[in-house]
């Protein structure tokens, strides 16, 4: 279910420009990349699409592998 939440969250970000702006603002707000990711995970949870740090990292790794 969490993998589905990651995909659904990215779809929501594409559709909701305000939510997208908020997610992108984390890079400017925090210098530490872990805090950026924590804020991103909290944002996903706040819209009812929670997933863990590990699930997110696995998803990002798979996405990068698919691009090779």
C-alpha positions in Angstrom: 0.0 0.0 0.0 2.8 2.4 0.7 4.3 2.1 -2.7 0.9 2.9 -4.1 0.9 6.0 -1.7 4.1 7.2 -3.2 2.8 7.0 -6.7 -0.5 8.6 -5.6 1.4 11.4 -3.8 3.4 12.2 -6.9 0.2 12.3 -9.0 -1.3 14.6 -6.5 1.8 16.9 -6.6 1.4 17.1 -10.4 -2.3 18.1 -10.1 -2.0 20.4 -7.1 0.4 23.3 -7.8 0.2 24.7 -4.3 1.1 21.4 -2.8 3.9 21.1 -5.3 5.2 24.6 -4.4 5.2 23.6 -0.7 7.1 20.4 -1.4 9.7 22.2 -3.5 10.1 24.9 -0.8 11.7 22.3 1.5 15.0 22.5 -0.5 15.3 26.2 0.3 13.9 25.9 3.9 16.3 23.1 5.1 20.0 22.7 4.4 20.1 19.1 5.7 18.8 16.7 3.0 17.4 14.4 5.7 15.2 17.2 7.0 14.0 17.9 3.4 13.0 14.2 3.2 11.4 14.2 6.6 9.3 17.3 5.7 8.4 15.6 2.4 7.2 12.5 4.2 5.2 14.6 6.7 3.6 16.4 3.8 2.6 13.1 2.2 1.2 11.9 5.6 -0.8 15.2 6.0 -2.7 14.5 2.8 -3.4 10.9 3.8 -0.7 9.2 1.8 1.9 8.1 4.3 5.0 6.1 3.4 8.3 5.4 5.2 11.8 6.8 4.6 12.9 3.3 3.5 10.0 2.9 1.1 10.7 6.3 -0.4 14.5 5.5 -0.8 13.7 2.1 -2.4 11.3 3.9 -4.8 13.8 6.5 -5.7 16.5 3.8 -6.3 14.1 1.9 -8.6 13.3 5.1 -10.5 17.0 5.8 -11.0 17.6 2.2 -12.1 14.8 2.4 -14.6 16.4 5.5 -16.2 19.7 3.6 -16.9 
